[in-house]
Amino acid sequence: MAALDLFGRRWSLRVIWELRKSPTGFRSLRQRCDGMSSSVLRQRLVELIEAGLVTQQDNSNYALTALGEDAYRALVSLDRWAESWATARATTQEEV
């Protein structure tokens, strides 16, 4: 599966974002991802595990792998860009 295909799937990036600080159990992860169904979360976790970005630990918690942490760092850069883009767009809208 290509990275953009994986990241383009609804909730994939959110799961990576929510696992950024520490390993998390299924229920807790679902609560953090408002509105995500259990079946969709399971599917995203399976896909992220197969892609090598997430691992399921012995205690059933989910955690980012080294590749997952790299993906998270890329998301931080994208988030910074998105904030500056939104600010620039707002400024442009005010000038019109």
A tleap script that builds the chain and sets N, CA, C and O, in Angstrom:
source leaprc.protein.ff14SB
mol = sequence {
  NMET ALA ALA LEU ASP LEU PHE GLY ARG ARG
  TRP SER LEU ARG VAL ILE TRP GLU LEU ARG
  LYS SER PRO THR GLY PHE ARG SER LEU ARG
  GLN ARG CYS ASP GLY MET SER SER SER VAL
  LEU ARG GLN ARG LEU VAL GLU LEU ILE GLU
  ALA GLY LEU VAL THR GLN GLN ASP ASN SER
  ASN TYR ALA LEU THR ALA LEU GLY GLU ASP
  ALA TYR ARG ALA LEU VAL SER LEU ASP ARG
  TRP ALA GLU SER TRP ALA THR ALA ARG ALA
  THR THR GLN GLU GLU CVAL
}
set mol.1.N position { 0.842 -1.175 0.000 }
set mol.1.CA position { 0.000 0.000 0.000 }
set mol.1.C position { 0.890 1.241 0.000 }
set mol.1.O position { 1.832 1.334 0.786 }
set mol.2.N position { 0.595 2.165 -0.859 }
set mol.2.CA position { 1.366 3.400 -0.932 }
set mol.2.C position { 1.056 4.279 0.278 }
set mol.2.O position { -0.059 4.270 0.800 }
set mol.3.N position { 2.055 5.030 0.708 }
set mol.3.CA position { 1.912 5.863 1.906 }
set mol.3.C position { 0.758 6.851 1.778 }
set mol.3.O position { -0.019 7.011 2.719 }
set mol.4.N position { 0.634 7.510 0.643 }
set mol.4.CA position { -0.441 8.492 0.499 }
set mol.4.C position { -1.813 7.830 0.530 }
set mol.4.O position { -2.780 8.421 1.010 }
set mol.5.N position { -1.896 6.608 0.020 }
set mol.5.CA position { -3.156 5.876 0.095 }
set mol.5.C position { -3.492 5.581 1.548 }
set mol.5.O position { -4.625 5.786 1.982 }
set mol.6.N position { -2.512 5.102 2.295 }
set mol.6.CA position { -2.719 4.796 3.712 }
set mol.6.C position { -3.081 6.054 4.498 }
set mol.6.O position { -4.048 6.054 5.260 }
set mol.7.N position { -2.313 7.117 4.316 }
set mol.7.CA position { -2.552 8.346 5.070 }
set mol.7.C position { -3.829 9.044 4.634 }
set mol.7.O position { -4.407 9.815 5.400 }
set mol.8.N position { -4.270 8.783 3.424 }
set mol.8.CA position { -5.494 9.396 2.921 }
set mol.8.C position { -6.761 8.740 3.441 }
set mol.8.O position { -7.856 9.277 3.280 }
set mol.9.N position { -6.613 7.589 4.059 }
set mol.9.CA position { -7.786 6.913 4.613 }
set mol.9.C position { -8.245 7.617 5.874 }
set mol.9.O position { -7.444 8.006 6.723 }
set mol.10.N position { -9.531 7.766 5.970 }
set mol.10.CA position { -10.100 8.486 7.098 }
set mol.10.C position { -9.614 7.898 8.417 }
set mol.10.O position { -9.645 6.682 8.607 }
set mol.11.N position { -9.178 8.735 9.304 }
set mol.11.CA position { -8.739 8.442 10.661 }
set mol.11.C position { -7.308 7.928 10.780 }
set mol.11.O position { -6.801 7.851 11.899 }
set mol.12.N position { -6.639 7.579 9.707 }
set mol.12.CA position { -5.271 7.040 9.819 }
set mol.12.C position { -4.331 8.034 10.489 }
set mol.12.O position { -3.613 7.684 11.426 }
set mol.13.N position { -4.336 9.251 10.016 }
set mol.13.CA position { -3.446 10.261 10.593 }
set mol.13.C position { -3.833 10.572 12.034 }
set mol.13.O position { -2.964 10.838 12.864 }
set mol.14.N position { -5.096 10.541 12.330 }
set mol.14.CA position { -5.550 10.807 13.701 }
set mol.14.C position { -5.039 9.738 14.654 }
set mol.14.O position { -4.633 10.048 15.774 }
set mol.15.N position { -5.056 8.477 14.220 }
set mol.15.CA position { -4.557 7.397 15.070 }
set mol.15.C position { -3.076 7.611 15.362 }
set mol.15.O position { -2.640 7.477 16.506 }
set mol.16.N position { -2.311 7.940 14.340 }
set mol.16.CA position { -0.882 8.203 14.547 }
set mol.16.C position { -0.711 9.383 15.500 }
set mol.16.O position { 0.118 9.326 16.409 }
set mol.17.N position { -1.470 10.430 15.307 }
set mol.17.CA position { -1.395 11.615 16.168 }
set mol.17.C position { -1.699 11.257 17.616 }
set mol.17.O position { -1.007 11.713 18.527 }
set mol.18.N position { -2.713 10.454 17.833 }
set mol.18.CA position { -3.117 10.107 19.200 }
set mol.18.C position { -2.133 9.165 19.889 }
set mol.18.O position { -2.091 9.115 21.119 }
set mol.19.N position { -1.354 8.429 19.129 }
set mol.19.CA position { -0.365 7.515 19.721 }
set mol.19.C position { 0.993 8.188 19.932 }
set mol.19.O position { 1.941 7.536 20.367 }
set mol.20.N position { 1.093 9.455 19.635 }
set mol.20.CA position { 2.377 10.152 19.644 }
set mol.20.C position { 3.046 10.203 21.019 }
set mol.20.O position { 4.274 10.169 21.100 }
set mol.21.N position { 2.280 10.282 22.077 }
set mol.21.CA position { 2.866 10.487 23.407 }
set mol.21.C position { 3.179 9.192 24.129 }
set mol.21.O position { 4.200 9.082 24.806 }
set mol.22.N position { 2.300 8.211 23.985 }
set mol.22.CA position { 2.510 6.970 24.733 }
set mol.22.C position { 1.614 5.867 24.177 }
set mol.22.O position { 0.632 6.143 23.488 }
set mol.23.N position { 1.955 4.627 24.479 }
set mol.23.CA position { 1.093 3.510 24.088 }
set mol.23.C position { -0.293 3.686 24.693 }
set mol.23.O position { -0.440 4.218 25.794 }
set mol.24.N position { -1.299 3.235 23.967 }
set mol.24.CA position { -2.675 3.455 24.375 }
set mol.24.C position { -3.509 2.218 24.068 }
set mol.24.O position { -3.301 1.554 23.052 }
set mol.25.N position { -4.435 1.920 24.938 }
set mol.25.CA position { -5.357 0.813 24.728 }
set mol.25.C position { -6.439 1.172 23.724 }
set mol.25.O position { -6.652 2.343 23.410 }
set mol.26.N position { -7.117 0.149 23.227 }
set mol.26.CA position { -8.141 0.331 22.201 }
set mol.26.C position { -9.237 1.289 22.651 }
set mol.26.O position { -9.563 2.236 21.935 }
set mol.27.N position { -9.807 1.053 23.827 }
set mol.27.CA position { -10.910 1.909 24.312 }
set mol.27.C position { -10.499 3.359 24.461 }
set mol.27.O position { -11.219 4.268 24.050 }
set mol.28.N position { -9.347 3.562 25.045 }
set mol.28.CA position { -8.859 4.924 25.243 }
set mol.28.C position { -8.606 5.607 23.900 }
set mol.28.O position { -8.927 6.782 23.718 }
set mol.29.N position { -8.038 4.868 22.979 }
set mol.29.CA position { -7.771 5.418 21.648 }
set mol.29.C position { -9.077 5.783 20.953 }
set mol.29.O position { -9.178 6.832 20.317 }
set mol.30.N position { -10.057 4.929 21.076 }
set mol.30.CA position { -11.359 5.213 20.460 }
set mol.30.C position { -11.979 6.460 21.073 }
set mol.30.O position { -12.560 7.273 20.353 }
set mol.31.N position { -11.870 6.627 22.377 }
set mol.31.CA position { -12.419 7.819 23.039 }
set mol.31.C position { -11.731 9.083 22.547 }
set mol.31.O position { -12.378 10.118 22.387 }
set mol.32.N position { -10.435 9.010 22.307 }
set mol.32.CA position { -9.695 10.180 21.826 }
set mol.32.C position { -10.071 10.552 20.400 }
set mol.32.O position { -9.942 11.708 19.995 }
set mol.33.N position { -10.539 9.565 19.641 }
set mol.33.CA position { -10.912 9.787 18.235 }
set mol.33.C position { -12.427 9.901 18.145 }
set mol.33.O position { -13.108 8.986 17.684 }
set mol.34.N position { -12.931 11.025 18.587 }
set mol.34.CA position { -14.370 11.271 18.648 }
set mol.34.C position { -15.081 10.802 17.381 }
set mol.34.O position { -14.709 11.171 16.267 }
set mol.35.N position { -16.090 9.997 17.573 }
set mol.35.CA position { -16.936 9.629 16.454 }
set mol.35.C position { -16.455 8.459 15.607 }
set mol.35.O position { -17.136 8.076 14.655 }
set mol.36.N position { -15.324 7.892 15.921 }
set mol.36.CA position { -14.841 6.760 15.132 }
set mol.36.C position { -15.490 5.485 15.649 }
set mol.36.O position { -15.526 5.238 16.854 }
set mol.37.N position { -16.000 4.679 14.727 }
set mol.37.CA position { -16.601 3.417 15.135 }
set mol.37.C position { -15.504 2.411 15.490 }
set mol.37.O position { -14.362 2.536 15.048 }
set mol.38.N position { -15.864 1.433 16.280 }
set mol.38.CA position { -14.914 0.388 16.670 }
set mol.38.C position { -14.393 -0.367 15.460 }
set mol.38.O position { -13.210 -0.700 15.391 }
set mol.39.N position { -15.276 -0.639 14.506 }
set mol.39.CA position { -14.852 -1.408 13.338 }
set mol.39.C position { -13.862 -0.629 12.479 }
set mol.39.O position { -12.917 -1.207 11.942 }
set mol.40.N position { -14.071 0.667 12.347 }
set mol.40.CA position { -13.131 1.486 11.571 }
set mol.40.C position { -11.797 1.576 12.300 }
set mol.40.O position { -10.746 1.477 11.668 }
set mol.41.N position { -11.817 1.760 13.607 }
set mol.41.CA position { -10.566 1.820 14.363 }
set mol.41.C position { -9.802 0.512 14.219 }
set mol.41.O position { -8.592 0.521 13.992 }
set mol.42.N position { -10.504 -0.616 14.351 }
set mol.42.CA position { -9.826 -1.912 14.171 }
set mol.42.C position { -9.171 -2.015 12.803 }
set mol.42.O position { -8.027 -2.451 12.678 }
set mol.43.N position { -9.913 -1.606 11.780 }
set mol.43.CA position { -9.381 -1.686 10.411 }
set mol.43.C position { -8.156 -0.784 10.249 }
set mol.43.O position { -7.157 -1.201 9.664 }
set mol.44.N position { -8.224 0.436 10.755 }
set mol.44.CA position { -7.076 1.337 10.634 }
set mol.44.C position { -5.877 0.785 11.394 }
set mol.44.O position { -4.748 0.865 10.908 }
set mol.45.N position { -6.106 0.231 12.571 }
set mol.45.CA position { -4.998 -0.331 13.338 }
set mol.45.C position { -4.365 -1.502 12.594 }
set mol.45.O position { -3.140 -1.620 12.556 }
set mol.46.N position { -5.178 -2.362 12.008 }
set mol.46.CA position { -4.643 -3.477 11.222 }
set mol.46.C position { -3.792 -2.944 10.076 }
set mol.46.O position { -2.689 -3.438 9.843 }
set mol.47.N position { -4.292 -1.943 9.360 }
set mol.47.CA position { -3.551 -1.371 8.234 }
set mol.47.C position { -2.241 -0.727 8.694 }
set mol.47.O position { -1.202 -0.891 8.053 }
set mol.48.N position { -2.300 -0.004 9.796 }
set mol.48.CA position { -1.096 0.660 10.299 }
set mol.48.C position { -0.085 -0.351 10.835 }
set mol.48.O position { 1.122 -0.143 10.716 }
set mol.49.N position { -0.567 -1.432 11.417 }
set mol.49.CA position { 0.333 -2.500 11.862 }
set mol.49.C position { 0.981 -3.172 10.652 }
set mol.49.O position { 2.191 -3.398 10.642 }
set mol.50.N position { 0.190 -3.488 9.646 }
set mol.50.CA position { 0.723 -4.116 8.428 }
set mol.50.C position { 1.736 -3.223 7.727 }
set mol.50.O position { 2.677 -3.711 7.101 }
set mol.51.N position { 1.541 -1.909 7.835 }
set mol.51.CA position { 2.454 -0.948 7.214 }
set mol.51.C position { 3.710 -0.717 8.062 }
set mol.51.O position { 4.638 -0.034 7.630 }
set mol.52.N position { 3.733 -1.291 9.269 }
set mol.52.CA position { 4.907 -1.155 10.125 }
set mol.52.C position { 4.981 0.136 10.913 }
set mol.52.O position { 6.043 0.491 11.424 }
set mol.53.N position { 3.858 0.846 11.019 }
set mol.53.CA position { 3.848 2.131 11.725 }
set mol.53.C position { 3.375 2.006 13.171 }
set mol.53.O position { 3.704 2.841 14.014 }
set mol.54.N position { 2.615 0.976 13.444 }
set mol.54.CA position { 2.053 0.746 14.775 }
set mol.54.C position { 2.322 -0.699 15.156 }
set mol.54.O position { 2.394 -1.579 14.298 }
set mol.55.N position { 2.469 -0.929 16.438 }
set mol.55.CA position { 2.629 -2.289 16.953 }
set mol.55.C position { 1.644 -2.493 18.092 }
set mol.55.O position { 1.266 -1.545 18.781 }
set mol.56.N position { 1.233 -3.742 18.281 }
set mol.56.CA position { 0.405 -4.068 19.434 }
set mol.56.C position { 1.287 -4.757 20.450 }
set mol.56.O position { 1.889 -5.793 20.169 }
set mol.57.N position { 1.359 -4.179 21.623 }
set mol.57.CA position { 2.233 -4.697 22.667 }
set mol.57.C position { 1.594 -5.880 23.384 }
set mol.57.O position { 0.410 -6.165 23.204 }
set mol.58.N position { 2.389 -6.560 24.192 }
set mol.58.CA position { 1.902 -7.726 24.935 }
set mol.58.C position { 0.712 -7.405 25.822 }
set mol.58.O position { -0.146 -8.259 26.044 }
set mol.59.N position { 0.650 -6.173 26.334 }
set mol.59.CA position { -0.455 -5.772 27.203 }
set mol.59.C position { -1.658 -5.255 26.403 }
set mol.59.O position { -2.580 -4.668 26.970 }
set mol.60.N position { -1.641 -5.473 25.108 }
set mol.60.CA position { -2.715 -5.085 24.175 }
set mol.60.C position { -2.769 -3.596 23.876 }
set mol.60.O position { -3.661 -3.156 23.151 }
set mol.61.N position { -1.848 -2.808 24.409 }
set mol.61.CA position { -1.774 -1.397 24.036 }
set mol.61.C position { -1.179 -1.275 22.643 }
set mol.61.O position { -0.445 -2.148 22.180 }
set mol.62.N position { -1.511 -0.179 21.992 }
set mol.62.CA position { -0.963 0.121 20.672 }
set mol.62.C position { 0.064 1.232 20.824 }
set mol.62.O position { -0.113 2.160 21.614 }
set mol.63.N position { 1.138 1.123 20.057 }
set mol.63.CA position { 2.218 2.107 20.135 }
set mol.63.C position { 2.799 2.333 18.751 }
set mol.63.O position { 2.712 1.476 17.871 }
set mol.64.N position { 3.392 3.504 18.578 }
set mol.64.CA position { 4.089 3.785 17.329 }
set mol.64.C position { 5.407 3.012 17.291 }
set mol.64.O position { 6.078 2.863 18.312 }
set mol.65.N position { 5.764 2.531 16.122 }
set mol.65.CA position { 7.083 1.949 15.907 }
set mol.65.C position { 8.030 3.104 15.567 }
set mol.65.O position { 7.615 4.262 15.542 }
set mol.66.N position { 9.286 2.791 15.311 }
set mol.66.CA position { 10.236 3.839 14.890 }
set mol.66.C position { 9.752 4.501 13.598 }
set mol.66.O position { 9.862 5.717 13.446 }
set mol.67.N position { 9.216 3.704 12.668 }
set mol.67.CA position { 8.674 4.283 11.426 }
set mol.67.C position { 7.446 5.142 11.712 }
set mol.67.O position { 7.239 6.174 11.074 }
set mol.68.N position { 6.641 4.713 12.668 }
set mol.68.CA position { 5.470 5.493 13.058 }
set mol.68.C position { 5.860 6.821 13.678 }
set mol.68.O position { 5.213 7.842 13.445 }
set mol.69.N position { 6.930 6.798 14.475 }
set mol.69.CA position { 7.423 8.055 15.056 }
set mol.69.C position { 7.950 8.983 13.971 }
set mol.69.O position { 7.783 10.199 14.061 }
set mol.70.N position { 8.581 8.425 12.953 }
set mol.70.CA position { 9.021 9.235 11.811 }
set mol.70.C position { 7.813 9.858 11.109 }
set mol.70.O position { 7.844 11.027 10.727 }
set mol.71.N position { 6.754 9.067 10.944 }
set mol.71.CA position { 5.536 9.587 10.314 }
set mol.71.C position { 4.950 10.714 11.157 }
set mol.71.O position { 4.494 11.723 10.619 }
set mol.72.N position { 4.961 10.545 12.470 }
set mol.72.CA position { 4.459 11.595 13.359 }
set mol.72.C position { 5.265 12.884 13.176 }
set mol.72.O position { 4.692 13.971 13.096 }
set mol.73.N position { 6.592 12.762 13.111 }
set mol.73.CA position { 7.420 13.962 12.921 }
set mol.73.C position { 7.089 14.652 11.595 }
set mol.73.O position { 7.113 15.880 11.510 }
set mol.74.N position { 6.786 13.875 10.580 }
set mol.74.CA position { 6.369 14.468 9.302 }
set mol.74.C position { 5.029 15.187 9.471 }
set mol.74.O position { 4.810 16.238 8.869 }
set mol.75.N position { 4.150 14.637 10.271 }
set mol.75.CA position { 2.856 15.276 10.530 }
set mol.75.C position { 3.026 16.612 11.254 }
set mol.75.O position { 2.296 17.567 10.990 }
set mol.76.N position { 3.989 16.670 12.162 }
set mol.76.CA position { 4.243 17.928 12.883 }
set mol.76.C position { 4.638 19.014 11.888 }
set mol.76.O position { 4.160 20.146 11.975 }
set mol.77.N position { 5.502 18.672 10.953 }
set mol.77.CA position { 5.898 19.640 9.921 }
set mol.77.C position { 4.702 20.048 9.074 }
set mol.77.O position { 4.528 21.228 8.767 }
set mol.78.N position { 3.891 19.091 8.703 }
set mol.78.CA position { 2.696 19.393 7.915 }
set mol.78.C position { 1.726 20.265 8.709 }
set mol.78.O position { 1.100 21.162 8.144 }
set mol.79.N position { 1.595 20.016 10.002 }
set mol.79.CA position { 0.729 20.811 10.852 }
set mol.79.C position { 1.214 22.260 10.927 }
set mol.79.O position { 0.416 23.195 10.860 }
set mol.80.N position { 2.521 22.432 11.066 }
set mol.80.CA position { 3.083 23.800 11.077 }
set mol.80.C position { 2.787 24.524 9.768 }
set mol.80.O position { 2.395 25.691 9.761 }
set mol.81.N position { 2.982 23.810 8.663 }
set mol.81.CA position { 2.695 24.404 7.361 }
set mol.81.C position { 1.217 24.775 7.264 }
set mol.81.O position { 0.880 25.854 6.777 }
set mol.82.N position { 0.335 23.888 7.723 }
set mol.82.CA position { -1.106 24.136 7.643 }
set mol.82.C position { -1.496 25.378 8.444 }
set mol.82.O position { -2.357 26.150 8.021 }
set mol.83.N position { -0.866 25.565 9.587 }
set mol.83.CA position { -1.153 26.752 10.394 }
set mol.83.C position { -0.727 28.027 9.669 }
set mol.83.O position { -1.469 29.010 9.651 }
set mol.84.N position { 0.463 28.014 9.072 }
set mol.84.CA position { 0.915 29.212 8.349 }
set mol.84.C position { 0.064 29.441 7.104 }
set mol.84.O position { -0.208 30.585 6.741 }
set mol.85.N position { -0.351 28.375 6.456 }
set mol.85.CA position { -1.214 28.492 5.280 }
set mol.85.C position { -2.551 29.111 5.674 }
set mol.85.O position { -3.048 30.008 4.993 }
set mol.86.N position { -3.137 28.630 6.784 }
set mol.86.CA position { -4.425 29.157 7.235 }
set mol.86.C position { -4.304 30.637 7.598 }
set mol.86.O position { -5.203 31.425 7.300 }
set mol.87.N position { -3.206 31.014 8.236 }
set mol.87.CA position { -2.985 32.414 8.587 }
set mol.87.C position { -2.864 33.270 7.325 }
set mol.87.O position { -3.454 34.346 7.236 }
set mol.88.N position { -2.100 32.783 6.361 }
set mol.88.CA position { -1.935 33.519 5.102 }
set mol.88.C position { -3.263 33.657 4.375 }
set mol.88.O position { -3.562 34.715 3.821 }
set mol.89.N position { -4.050 32.608 4.375 }
set mol.89.CA position { -5.368 32.662 3.698 }
set mol.89.C position { -6.290 33.656 4.410 }
set mol.89.O position { -7.015 34.410 3.762 }
set mol.90.N position { -6.259 33.652 5.735 }
set mol.90.CA position { -7.106 34.567 6.497 }
set mol.90.C position { -6.704 36.008 6.212 }
set mol.90.O position { -7.560 36.879 6.057 }
set mol.91.N position { -5.409 36.253 6.143 }
set mol.91.CA position { -4.895 37.599 5.842 }
set mol.91.C position { -5.335 38.023 4.444 }
set mol.91.O position { -5.768 39.157 4.237 }
set mol.92.N position { -5.221 37.119 3.504 }
set mol.92.CA position { -5.628 37.409 2.128 }
set mol.92.C position { -7.132 37.685 2.053 }
set mol.92.O position { -7.558 38.590 1.336 }
set mol.93.N position { -7.925 36.921 2.776 }
set mol.93.CA position { -9.376 37.107 2.796 }
set mol.93.C position { -9.742 38.474 3.378 }
set mol.93.O position { -10.676 39.122 2.908 }
set mol.94.N position { -9.005 38.910 4.401 }
set mol.94.CA position { -9.289 40.201 5.020 }
set mol.94.C position { -8.952 41.351 4.084 }
set mol.94.O position { -9.578 42.409 4.147 }
set mol.95.N position { -7.970 41.151 3.220 }
set mol.95.CA position { -7.548 42.211 2.304 }
set mol.95.C position { -8.508 42.373 1.150 }
set mol.95.O position { -8.505 43.409 0.485 }
set mol.96.N position { -9.325 41.376 0.900 }
set mol.96.CA position { -10.243 41.429 -0.247 }
set mol.96.C position { -11.490 42.176 0.058 }
set mol.96.O position { -12.358 42.307 -0.804 }
savepdb mol mol.pdb
quit
